[in-house]
Amino acid sequence: MSADPRIKPVAAITTAPLFDIVVDLNPKLNIGDGPLGRRILFGAAGGTFEGLRLRGEVVPGGGDWALFRADGAMSLDVRLTLRTHDGALVHMTYGGRWITPPELRVEMADPAKRYQVDPSRYYFRTNPLFRDRGGAIRLDERHRLRRLGISDRGRHRLQHFASHLTDAPSQTV
């Protein structure tokens, strides 16, 4: 506990599942090296998402403009279009970080081994945002949700487990 009286206790963050999404990937496009690292495009070929209140497909054409930094971290810049089960189009964007510890980098660089590495051995987190034709999509009729994602990369796919923060006041998604 801090001796500073201005610091107040904060409640623990709790989450509940929003949906799981699997994005099928096109072959990667190596855009090349720059001053911040190597930029690679992982184009979205399609995919699916499913949760208790929301399900549908990933529309082909978006992708992840990933930046692989010299320190072993990858910065994500993802833009996708989702089509819900009832036909609504949703623009999903997220940034995030994939941090691979130095002792895993050789395994992760090996195409035959990288998909067998336990995801608990590295850090891969995202912060998805959703927009529909009206601006911020209302995923819950009672309140709008803040959300986060925990991810796992597989061969030719990317899997995210999107959750919403259950202790959040009404927020734009």
Secondary structure in CASP SS format (residue, H / E / C, confidence):
PFRMAT SS
TARGET T0000
AUTHOR 0000-0000-0000
METHOD secondary structure of the structure
MODEL  1
M C 1.00
S C 1.00
A C 1.00
D C 1.00
P C 1.00
R C 1.00
I C 1.00
K C 1.00
P C 1.00
V C 1.00
A C 1.00
A C 1.00
I C 1.00
T C 1.00
T E 1.00
A E 1.00
P E 1.00
L E 1.00
F E 1.00
D E 1.00
I E 1.00
V E 1.00
V E 1.00
D E 1.00
L E 1.00
N C 1.00
P C 1.00
K C 1.00
L E 1.00
N E 1.00
I E 1.00
G E 1.00
D E 1.00
G E 1.00
P C 1.00
L C 1.00
G E 1.00
R E 1.00
R E 1.00
I E 1.00
L E 1.00
F E 1.00
G E 1.00
A E 1.00
A E 1.00
G E 1.00
G E 1.00
T E 1.00
F E 1.00
E E 1.00
G C 1.00
L C 1.00
R C 1.00
L C 1.00
R E 1.00
G E 1.00
E E 1.00
V E 1.00
V E 1.00
P E 1.00
G E 1.00
G E 1.00
G E 1.00
D E 1.00
W E 1.00
A E 1.00
L E 1.00
F E 1.00
R C 1.00
A C 1.00
D C 1.00
G C 1.00
A E 1.00
M E 1.00
S E 1.00
L E 1.00
D E 1.00
V E 1.00
R E 1.00
L E 1.00
T E 1.00
L E 1.00
R E 1.00
T E 1.00
H C 1.00
D C 1.00
G C 1.00
A C 1.00
L E 1.00
V E 1.00
H E 1.00
M E 1.00
T E 1.00
Y E 1.00
G E 1.00
G E 1.00
R E 1.00
W E 1.00
I E 1.00
T C 1.00
P C 1.00
P H 1.00
E H 1.00
L H 1.00
R H 1.00
V H 1.00
E H 1.00
M H 1.00
A H 1.00
D C 1.00
P C 1.00
A C 1.00
K C 1.00
R H 1.00
Y H 1.00
Q H 1.00
V C 1.00
D C 1.00
P H 1.00
S H 1.00
R H 1.00
Y C 1.00
Y E 1.00
F E 1.00
R E 1.00
T E 1.00
N E 1.00
P E 1.00
L E 1.00
F E 1.00
R E 1.00
D E 1.00
R C 1.00
G C 1.00
G E 1.00
A E 1.00
I C 1.00
R C 1.00
L C 1.00
D C 1.00
E C 1.00
R C 1.00
H C 1.00
R C 1.00
L C 1.00
R C 1.00
R E 1.00
L E 1.00
G E 1.00
I E 1.00
S E 1.00
D E 1.00
R E 1.00
G E 1.00
R C 1.00
H C 1.00
R E 1.00
L E 1.00
Q E 1.00
H E 1.00
F E 1.00
A E 1.00
S E 1.00
H E 1.00
L E 1.00
T C 1.00
D C 1.00
A C 1.00
P C 1.00
S C 1.00
Q C 1.00
T C 1.00
V C 1.00
END
